[in-house]
Amino acid sequence: MKSDEMDAKMRLGECFHELRALQGAYIVIRVDGRSFSRLTERTCEKPFDAGFHRKMTDAAKAVLTSLHGSYAHTQSDEISILLPHESNVFDRGVEKLVSIAASSAAASLSLSLGAPVEFDARLWLGARRGDVVDYFRWRQADATRSALNNWCYWTLRKEGKSVKEATHAMLGLSVAGKNELLFSRGINFNDVPAWQRRGSGIYWETITKAGKNPRTGESVPATRRRLRVDDDLPMKEAYGKFVRQFLKEQAEA
């Protein structure tokens, strides 16, 4: 069989559906860590580990750069990446986008940890700016819920309770009840670092630095673009306004 015939025959066996995100839709890709609970329980401080979180923000930077994204939010073991509205990276191919996002995050974090990790990925589409705002408010609300649960659970575990006992003690507790559980032990949930309660944002910013004209030696301002990690995001309506302003700037860029 000739090589071109062999190539055509083998390609018929490839399972590749060639789905593409609709033009005009906003794209957010979310990557989630696989079996991270076991990984972090062995190697990380609980309930939160600042070093691990910094490695996650570095992974978010890697994905944002690889996919030419405009904004990312990371909390716990997940990263959400917003692509520019008119992005045509990889011709908006779903399989390509999710596979590159997952592999980029995994490569960055594996190198940082010195151990292999895995991510899965999914693609979310929004028709309007308001949908994107709701998406990121949803993920921030999830960060808050998860952080409160983690603080309660690990506070009980550090008191000597077993997994079963700590889990049982939290059953049926309201948000107010969980806050009271912590407060009775001298912990004010509102005082824990904002990145634990809200996650961190990663986005591009333009800075001005002093430069020098190589011909004349004259000092001139030079602009540079760099990724900023924001560990003190606003919340609720204020976060919605932040995302809306960001989308406005993106549309006008």
Secondary structure, DSSP 8 states (H G I E B T S, - for coil): --HHHHHHHHHTT------B--TT-EEEEEEEESSHHHHHHHHS-SS--HHHHHHHHHHHHHHHHHTT-SEEEEETTEEEEE--TT--GGGGBHHHHHHHHHHHHHHHHHHHHTS---EEEEEEEESSHHHHHHHHHHHHHHHHHHHHHHHHHHHHHHTT--HHHHHHHHTT--HHHHHHHHHTTT--GGGS-HHHHH-EEEEEEEEEEEEE-TTT--EEEEEEEEEEEESS---HHHHHHHHHHHHHHHHH-
